[in-house]
Amino acid sequence: MKTLTTNQNYKGLFVNAFIASSLVMTACQKSNDSFSLLSAQSTFKQSTAIVPRKIDILWVIDNSGSMSSSQANIAANFNSFINTFKTKNYDFQIGVTTTDAYFGYHYNNNNYSTLKNNSGYSILDKNTPNLTNNFIANITQGTAGNGDERAFMSMEHTLQNPLNSGFKRNGSFLSVIIVSDEEDFSHYDYQNGINSYYFSQNYSDPTMYSVQHYVDFLNTFTNSSAQIKNYSVSSIFVQDSACQTQLGSGRKISTRYAQISDATGGVKASLCGNFATSLQSISDSVLALSSVFQLDREPIESTISITVNNVVVPQSATNGWTYDVTTNSIAFHGNAIPPADANIAVNFDPKTVK
């Protein structure tokens, strides 16, 4: 048996120590995989946000014989609706159709459901000269329209009409606003010919299209999902018998307008109410619904901090922001709704590693 010298013992210890040290150093080296729990930031530019700031607004106006005063009320109070859009410099478009625009399908003539242009402008926007006067011209559709008012069917036909293809822009938020003193009885009646005015107006009639039919259509048309809706339908209609009595005979209380507004997050307003207040409420609702931003990661809610143009925005459902955990999105409300082209920074600590 060979005996190691003292120098050989030291040398062996040194080699062993070097090997052990090398193993430790190798184990400590960073791998190619990296994991981070550092704060994440989602920054949106309003003109290129995931949920865009473009807003397309379709008014569906009852043009039957009893609607003269209601059309005049909308015209007189239009500024209550549009002022915030203008002051915040939003990119909006406005079109008008009527509750008898569905005749386009019956006659196979798309001209029936083209956007109305009494002003010379079928689509109004922030650059339209004399915007208010031109809107008044378009919204004043008279009272010679068909008494078989089908707002839902007319809305669908107008949006699908290829002659109106420049109205609904890719990625825009669609706001539909219906104004009528009748109920919607949109129904399948091709087998009965064109004149179906004497439809039974029975809610259980199997030929009537359901409210859900139009919700499904709008979901598809606007590329919406159960989590994020890119549209709303607001309604100004006869809500109760008191209003029906006030307006006079021939008006009908509607339940279907209320149902579609509830299903799409729109506003319900009374034809007998204050039009300035109603139109302001609809305007506020449209701006709030279109000011939603989806985050790319799930945040720890308590760490969320938001600035708009480098100014801190408070967490508030009245005049600030709220976080929706079901959609992983930020919504703005009230006077905190950002102006067009604002720099919006959402800072947070993420729940999970990248």
C-alpha positions as CSV (number, residue, x, y, z in Angstrom):
1,M,0.0,0.0,0.0
2,K,1.3,3.4,-1.1
3,T,1.6,6.1,1.5
4,L,1.0,9.7,0.5
5,T,3.4,12.3,1.5
6,T,2.3,15.5,3.3
7,N,2.6,17.5,0.0
8,Q,0.5,14.9,-1.8
9,N,-2.2,15.1,1.0
10,Y,-2.4,18.8,0.6
11,K,-2.5,18.5,-3.2
12,G,-5.4,16.0,-2.9
13,L,-7.3,18.3,-0.6
14,F,-6.8,21.2,-3.0
15,V,-8.1,19.2,-6.0
16,N,-11.1,18.0,-4.0
17,A,-11.8,21.6,-2.9
18,F,-11.5,22.9,-6.4
19,I,-13.9,20.3,-7.8
20,A,-16.4,21.0,-5.1
21,S,-16.1,24.7,-5.7
22,S,-16.6,24.2,-9.4
23,L,-19.8,22.2,-8.8
24,V,-21.2,24.9,-6.5
25,M,-20.4,27.7,-9.1
26,T,-21.9,25.6,-11.9
27,A,-25.1,25.1,-9.8
28,C,-25.3,28.9,-9.2
29,Q,-25.0,29.9,-12.8
30,K,-28.3,31.4,-14.2
31,S,-30.2,29.1,-16.6
32,N,-31.7,30.2,-19.9
33,D,-35.1,30.3,-18.2
34,S,-36.0,33.5,-16.3
35,F,-38.9,34.2,-14.1
36,S,-40.0,37.6,-13.0
37,L,-42.4,38.9,-10.4
38,L,-41.4,42.5,-11.1
39,S,-44.2,45.1,-11.7
40,A,-45.7,44.9,-15.1
41,Q,-47.0,47.8,-17.0
42,S,-49.7,48.0,-19.7
43,T,-49.5,51.3,-21.6
44,F,-52.2,52.2,-24.1
45,K,-52.4,55.0,-26.6
46,Q,-56.0,55.9,-27.0
47,S,-55.9,55.8,-30.8
48,T,-54.5,52.3,-30.7
49,A,-56.0,50.8,-27.6
50,I,-57.3,47.2,-27.6
51,V,-60.8,48.5,-27.1
52,P,-60.7,51.5,-29.5
53,R,-61.9,55.0,-28.9
54,K,-63.7,55.1,-32.3
55,I,-67.4,55.3,-31.7
56,D,-70.1,54.7,-34.4
57,I,-73.6,55.9,-33.3
58,L,-76.7,54.7,-35.2
59,W,-80.0,56.4,-34.4
60,V,-83.1,54.4,-35.2
61,I,-86.0,56.9,-35.4
62,D,-89.7,56.1,-35.4
63,N,-91.0,58.1,-38.4
64,S,-94.7,57.1,-38.0
65,G,-97.6,59.6,-37.7
66,S,-97.3,60.2,-34.0
67,M,-93.6,61.0,-33.6
68,S,-93.4,64.7,-34.6
69,S,-92.9,66.0,-31.0
70,S,-90.4,63.3,-30.0
71,Q,-88.2,64.0,-33.1
72,A,-88.4,67.7,-32.2
73,N,-87.3,67.0,-28.6
74,I,-84.3,65.1,-29.8
75,A,-83.3,67.8,-32.2
76,A,-83.7,70.5,-29.5
77,N,-81.5,68.6,-27.0
78,F,-78.9,67.1,-29.3
79,N,-76.1,69.3,-27.8
80,S,-76.7,67.5,-24.4
81,F,-75.7,64.3,-26.2
82,I,-72.8,65.4,-28.4
83,N,-71.0,68.0,-26.3
84,T,-68.7,65.6,-24.4
85,F,-67.8,63.8,-27.6
86,K,-66.6,67.1,-29.0
87,T,-64.8,68.5,-26.0
88,K,-62.8,65.2,-25.5
89,N,-62.1,65.2,-29.3
90,Y,-63.5,61.7,-29.8
91,D,-63.4,60.0,-33.2
92,F,-67.2,59.5,-33.7
93,Q,-69.6,58.9,-36.6
94,I,-73.3,59.4,-36.5
95,G,-75.9,57.9,-38.8
96,V,-79.7,57.9,-38.9
97,T,-82.2,55.3,-40.0
98,T,-85.9,54.8,-39.5
99,T,-88.2,52.1,-38.1
100,D,-89.4,51.2,-41.6
101,A,-86.0,50.7,-43.1
102,Y,-86.7,47.0,-43.1
103,F,-88.7,47.4,-46.3
104,G,-85.3,47.2,-48.1
105,Y,-85.4,43.4,-47.7
106,H,-89.0,43.2,-48.9
107,Y,-88.5,45.1,-52.0
108,N,-84.9,43.8,-52.5
109,N,-83.9,47.5,-52.7
110,N,-81.1,48.6,-50.4
111,N,-82.1,52.2,-50.9
112,Y,-84.8,51.7,-48.3
113,S,-82.2,51.1,-45.6
114,T,-79.5,53.5,-46.5
115,L,-78.5,56.1,-43.9
116,K,-80.7,59.2,-44.1
117,N,-79.1,62.3,-45.5
118,N,-81.6,65.1,-45.5
119,S,-78.6,67.3,-44.7
120,G,-76.5,66.1,-47.6
121,Y,-74.3,64.1,-45.2
122,S,-75.3,60.4,-44.6
123,I,-72.5,60.1,-42.0
124,L,-71.7,62.9,-39.6
125,D,-68.5,63.2,-37.7
126,K,-66.5,65.7,-35.6
127,N,-65.3,67.4,-38.8
128,T,-68.8,67.9,-40.3
129,P,-69.5,71.6,-40.7
130,N,-72.5,72.8,-38.7
131,L,-72.8,69.4,-37.0
132,T,-75.8,70.2,-34.9
133,N,-77.9,71.7,-37.7
134,N,-77.0,68.8,-40.0
135,F,-78.0,66.3,-37.3
136,I,-81.3,68.0,-36.8
137,A,-81.9,67.8,-40.6
138,N,-81.2,64.0,-40.6
139,I,-83.1,63.2,-37.4
140,T,-86.2,65.1,-38.5
141,Q,-87.6,62.2,-40.6
142,G,-91.2,63.4,-40.6
143,T,-94.3,61.3,-39.9
144,A,-95.1,59.7,-43.2
145,G,-93.4,56.5,-42.4
146,N,-95.0,53.1,-42.2
147,G,-97.1,52.4,-39.1
148,D,-95.7,48.9,-38.8
149,E,-92.6,50.0,-36.9
150,R,-89.8,47.4,-36.6
151,A,-86.9,49.1,-35.0
152,F,-84.8,45.9,-34.5
153,M,-85.3,44.6,-38.0
154,S,-84.5,48.0,-39.4
155,M,-81.4,48.3,-37.3
156,E,-80.1,44.9,-38.6
157,H,-80.9,45.7,-42.2
158,T,-79.2,49.1,-42.1
159,L,-76.0,47.7,-40.5
160,Q,-75.8,44.9,-43.0
161,N,-76.6,47.1,-46.1
162,P,-73.5,47.2,-48.3
163,L,-74.4,50.8,-49.3
164,N,-73.7,51.7,-45.6
165,S,-70.3,49.9,-45.5
166,G,-68.4,53.1,-44.5
167,F,-70.4,53.6,-41.3
168,K,-69.4,50.7,-39.0
169,R,-65.6,50.9,-38.8
170,N,-63.3,48.0,-37.9
171,G,-62.8,47.8,-34.2
172,S,-65.2,50.6,-33.3
173,F,-67.6,50.7,-30.4
174,L,-71.2,50.6,-31.8
175,S,-73.9,52.6,-30.0
176,V,-77.5,52.1,-31.2
177,I,-80.1,54.5,-30.0
178,I,-83.8,53.7,-30.6
179,V,-86.5,56.3,-30.3
180,S,-90.1,55.1,-30.7
181,D,-93.6,55.4,-29.2
182,E,-94.5,51.9,-30.3
183,E,-93.4,48.4,-29.4
184,D,-91.0,46.5,-31.7
185,F,-92.7,43.6,-33.3
186,S,-90.0,42.6,-35.8
187,H,-91.2,39.3,-37.4
188,Y,-90.7,36.9,-40.2
189,D,-93.5,37.7,-42.7
190,Y,-92.3,36.9,-46.2
191,Q,-94.9,34.3,-46.6
192,N,-97.6,37.0,-46.0
193,G,-96.3,39.4,-48.6
194,I,-95.1,42.9,-48.1
195,N,-98.1,44.4,-46.2
196,S,-98.1,42.8,-42.8
197,Y,-99.5,45.8,-40.9
198,Y,-102.1,43.6,-39.3
199,F,-99.6,41.3,-37.6
200,S,-101.2,40.0,-34.4
201,Q,-98.7,41.8,-32.2
202,N,-98.7,38.9,-29.9
203,Y,-95.5,38.4,-28.0
204,S,-95.8,34.6,-28.3
205,D,-96.4,34.7,-32.1
206,P,-93.9,32.2,-33.5
207,T,-93.1,34.4,-36.5
208,M,-91.7,37.2,-34.3
209,Y,-87.9,37.4,-33.9
210,S,-86.8,37.2,-30.3
211,V,-84.8,39.9,-28.5
212,Q,-82.0,37.3,-28.2
213,H,-81.9,37.0,-32.0
214,Y,-80.8,40.6,-32.2
215,V,-78.4,40.3,-29.3
216,D,-76.8,37.4,-31.1
217,F,-76.6,39.4,-34.4
218,L,-74.9,42.4,-32.6
219,N,-72.5,40.1,-30.8
220,T,-71.4,38.6,-34.2
221,F,-71.5,41.9,-36.1
222,T,-69.3,43.7,-33.5
223,N,-67.0,40.8,-32.7
224,S,-68.1,40.8,-29.1
225,S,-67.8,38.1,-26.5
226,A,-69.5,37.2,-23.2
227,Q,-66.7,39.1,-21.4
228,I,-66.4,42.2,-23.6
229,K,-69.2,43.8,-25.5
230,N,-68.3,46.3,-28.3
231,Y,-71.8,47.8,-28.5
232,S,-74.8,48.9,-26.6
233,V,-78.4,49.6,-27.4
234,S,-80.1,52.4,-25.6
235,S,-83.9,53.1,-25.9
236,I,-86.2,56.1,-25.5
237,F,-89.7,54.7,-25.4
238,V,-93.0,54.6,-23.6
239,Q,-92.3,52.9,-20.3
240,D,-95.6,53.0,-18.4
241,S,-99.3,53.8,-18.6
242,A,-98.8,57.3,-17.3
243,C,-96.6,58.2,-20.2
244,Q,-98.9,56.4,-22.6
245,T,-101.8,58.5,-21.4
246,Q,-99.7,61.7,-21.5
247,L,-98.8,61.1,-25.2
248,G,-102.2,60.1,-26.3
249,S,-103.9,57.2,-28.0
250,G,-102.0,55.0,-30.4
251,R,-98.8,54.8,-28.3
252,K,-97.8,51.4,-26.9
253,I,-95.8,50.5,-23.8
254,S,-92.7,48.6,-24.8
255,T,-91.1,45.6,-23.0
256,R,-88.8,44.6,-25.8
257,Y,-86.8,47.9,-25.9
258,A,-86.2,47.5,-22.2
259,Q,-85.1,43.9,-22.7
260,I,-82.5,44.7,-25.4
261,S,-81.1,47.7,-23.4
262,D,-80.8,45.6,-20.3
263,A,-79.1,42.8,-22.3
264,T,-76.6,45.1,-23.9
265,G,-75.7,47.6,-21.1
266,G,-77.6,50.4,-22.7
267,V,-79.7,53.2,-21.1
268,K,-83.5,53.1,-20.8
269,A,-85.2,56.5,-21.0
270,S,-88.8,57.7,-21.2
271,L,-90.3,59.6,-24.0
272,C,-92.1,61.6,-21.3
273,G,-88.9,62.4,-19.5
274,N,-86.4,65.3,-19.7
275,F,-84.7,64.8,-23.1
276,A,-81.6,66.8,-22.1
277,T,-81.1,64.5,-19.1
278,S,-81.8,61.3,-21.0
279,L,-79.5,62.2,-23.8
280,Q,-76.7,63.1,-21.4
281,S,-77.2,59.8,-19.6
282,I,-76.9,57.9,-22.9
283,S,-73.8,59.9,-23.9
284,D,-72.1,59.2,-20.5
285,S,-72.9,55.5,-20.9
286,V,-71.5,55.2,-24.4
287,L,-68.3,57.0,-23.4
288,A,-67.9,54.8,-20.3
289,L,-68.6,51.5,-22.1
290,S,-66.1,52.4,-24.9
291,S,-63.4,53.4,-22.3
292,V,-62.4,49.8,-21.3
293,F,-58.9,48.4,-21.5
294,Q,-58.0,44.8,-21.2
295,L,-54.7,44.0,-19.4
296,D,-52.3,41.4,-20.8
297,R,-51.6,39.9,-17.3
298,E,-53.7,39.4,-14.2
299,P,-52.7,41.9,-11.6
300,I,-52.7,41.9,-7.8
301,E,-55.6,44.4,-7.6
302,S,-54.3,46.3,-4.6
303,T,-51.1,47.2,-6.6
304,I,-52.9,48.8,-9.6
305,S,-51.9,52.4,-10.2
306,I,-53.1,54.4,-13.2
307,T,-52.0,57.6,-14.8
308,V,-53.5,59.5,-17.7
309,N,-51.1,61.9,-19.3
310,N,-48.9,61.4,-16.2
311,V,-51.7,62.5,-13.8
312,V,-52.7,59.9,-11.2
313,V,-56.4,58.7,-11.5
314,P,-58.2,57.6,-8.4
315,Q,-60.0,54.3,-8.0
316,S,-63.6,55.3,-8.1
317,A,-66.8,54.1,-9.9
318,T,-68.0,57.7,-10.1
319,N,-65.0,59.7,-11.3
320,G,-62.1,57.3,-11.6
321,W,-61.3,53.7,-12.6
322,T,-62.5,50.3,-11.6
323,Y,-61.0,46.8,-12.2
324,D,-63.2,43.9,-13.4
325,V,-61.7,40.6,-12.4
326,T,-64.0,38.6,-14.7
327,T,-62.7,40.4,-17.9
328,N,-59.3,41.4,-16.5
329,S,-60.0,44.9,-17.7
330,I,-59.9,48.5,-16.5
331,A,-62.9,50.8,-17.0
332,F,-63.0,54.6,-16.7
333,H,-65.9,56.6,-15.4
334,G,-67.3,60.1,-15.2
335,N,-64.8,62.9,-15.6
336,A,-61.9,60.4,-15.5
337,I,-62.8,59.1,-19.0
338,P,-59.6,60.0,-20.9
339,P,-59.7,62.4,-23.9
340,A,-58.7,61.2,-27.3
341,D,-55.0,60.3,-27.8
342,A,-54.3,60.3,-24.1
343,N,-51.4,58.3,-22.7
344,I,-52.8,55.8,-20.3
345,A,-50.4,53.9,-18.1
346,V,-51.6,51.0,-16.0
347,N,-49.0,49.8,-13.5
348,F,-49.4,46.7,-11.3
349,D,-47.7,43.7,-9.7
350,P,-48.7,40.5,-11.5
351,K,-50.1,37.5,-9.7
352,T,-48.1,34.9,-11.6
353,V,-44.6,34.6,-13.1
354,K,-44.0,35.5,-16.7
